[in-house]
Amino acid sequence: MTVLAGLLVVLFFLPKITTEPLLYGKTVTPSPVAKTDLAQLNWPKDQQINPKILMYHHIGALPSDADDIRKGLTVSADNFEAGLKTLRDGNYTVVTLQKMYEMVAQGEDVSKIVVLTFDDGYDDNYVHGLPALQKYGFTGTFFIISDKIGQAEYLSEGQIKELLLAGNEIGSHSVSHPDLATAPLTKVASEVEKSKSDLESLFGQKIVSFCYPAGRFSTDVEREIESAGYKIAVTTQKGQAFSTNNPFEIPRYRINPTTDLSSIIK
């Protein structure tokens, strides 16, 4: 056997090296990117729809020094998973906000649709939220404050990429989480445009969803959101049926530590 032939034999029997990303130690195949161009879709007018848009913040255990605000924003990992089980047992379809927009635009029934949204981009969403979502085969929409990526308690760039690979959506929560309702319009434009462009550059995904920081917005802010190219925006207004005339004023159901999810989705 020649030296070259021997080398070829050795290479043939070497273990295959994968370049696919690893998720919790397991090789995963990236979810296919939806081919639907939402820029070409718009909601029909004058329809009342009632998908359940749920709002989460922290998932996991409370820190020892948690104040009342943190306590109100934190759902334990067990309670979070129990909520997912309630959705599964109730035969609800859980989709991202982007997918929900697409369904409404295409005239599909969304009465049994639930959207899980996560505000601020905390790293406990990855540590505790993602494994539970994957266990039940669900996905969510994670709203990222672009300047907070990689800071203490916030999602890293790598963690966000893994969320995307698992089929989740990321949306914008502005650059620095200011009060947009009182900010000068030049500041508003910068916050909504730069966060969108930064997230799209980092992750190669079209950003179509926006979440108003602290739920604060105005008519002028809505105009800036639409002008920047977003298709939908969520508020902190109490969840209920809403009109398709207002895709930038979507209400949500706030989930706190004692929320009975079954009472919301009945």
Buried (B, 14 or more C-beta within 10 A) or exposed (E): EEEEEEEEEEEEEEEEEEEEEEBEEEEBEEEEEBEBEBEEBEBEEEEEBEBBBBBBBBBBEBEEEBEEEEEBBBBBBEBBBEBBBBBBEEEBBBBBBBBBBBBBBEEEEBEEBBBBBBBBBBBBBBBBBBEBBBEBEBBBBBBBBBBBBEEEEBBBEEBBBBBBBBBBBBBBBBBBBBEBBEBEEEBBBBBBBBBBBBBBEBBEBBBBBBBBBEBBBBEEBBBBBBEBBBBBBBBBBEBEEBEBEEBBBBBBBBBBEEBEBEEBBE
